[in-house]
Amino acid sequence: MFPTIVPGSDTPDGGWRRSTFCGGSGCVEIAFDGDTVAVRDSKRPDSPVLAYDRAEWHSFVLGVKAGQFDVPQ
C-alpha cells in the first residue's frame, strides 16, 4: 500500500473530516473524493496530501479495528 502524493490545499468534493475523538489541532483529516480517500495533517492543510484508493483505505481501517497497529504496552 503506497499512497499517491498530491498537492495540498484543494478541498475534495466531500470536504475534510476528522475524528470526533480529536481533542486539538494535531489530528489527521480525511476526505472522500470519488474513488479516492485523501489524508492530510490538520496542522498543515497546505502540505501534500496522501491519496489512497477505497480498497487500500478499507484494508487499513480493518487493520486498525483488528488491533494491527496497537502499540505494545
C-alpha positions in Angstrom: 0.0 0.0 0.0 1.8 3.1 -1.2 -0.1 6.3 -1.4 -0.1 8.8 -4.2 1.1 12.2 -3.1 -0.9 15.1 -4.4 -0.6 18.9 -3.9 -2.3 20.3 -0.8 -4.9 23.0 -0.3 -7.5 21.7 -2.7 -10.8 20.8 -0.9 -12.1 17.4 -2.1 -15.8 17.2 -3.1 -16.8 15.6 0.3 -14.9 18.2 2.4 -12.3 17.4 5.1 -13.4 15.4 8.2 -11.6 14.5 11.4 -12.5 12.1 14.2 -14.8 13.2 17.0 -12.0 11.9 19.3 -9.7 14.6 18.1 -9.2 17.0 21.0 -7.0 19.5 19.4 -5.4 20.7 16.2 -3.0 17.8 15.8 -5.2 15.4 14.0 -5.4 13.5 10.8 -8.1 14.6 8.4 -9.7 12.5 5.6 -11.8 13.3 2.7 -13.6 11.1 0.2 -13.3 12.3 -3.4 -14.8 9.8 -5.8 -12.8 6.6 -5.6 -10.0 8.3 -3.7 -9.6 8.8 0.1 -7.3 11.8 0.8 -5.4 12.1 4.1 -3.7 15.2 5.5 -2.2 16.6 8.7 -4.7 19.1 10.1 -1.8 21.3 11.4 -0.5 21.7 7.8 -3.5 21.9 5.5 -1.4 23.3 2.5 1.1 20.4 2.7 0.9 17.5 0.3 -1.9 15.0 0.7 -1.7 11.2 0.7 -4.3 9.6 -1.6 -5.4 6.0 -1.3 -8.0 4.1 -3.4 -11.0 2.9 -1.4 -9.8 -0.7 -1.3 -6.5 0.4 0.3 -8.4 2.5 2.8 -10.8 -0.3 3.6 -7.8 -2.6 4.3 -6.3 0.0 6.6 -9.5 0.5 8.6 -9.9 -3.2 9.0 -6.3 -3.4 10.3 -7.0 -0.6 12.8 -10.1 -2.3 14.0 -8.2 -5.7 14.4 -5.5 -4.0 16.5 -2.7 -4.5 14.0 -1.3 -1.0 14.7 -1.7 -1.0 18.5 1.4 -0.1 20.4 2.5 -2.8 22.8 2.2 -1.9 26.5 
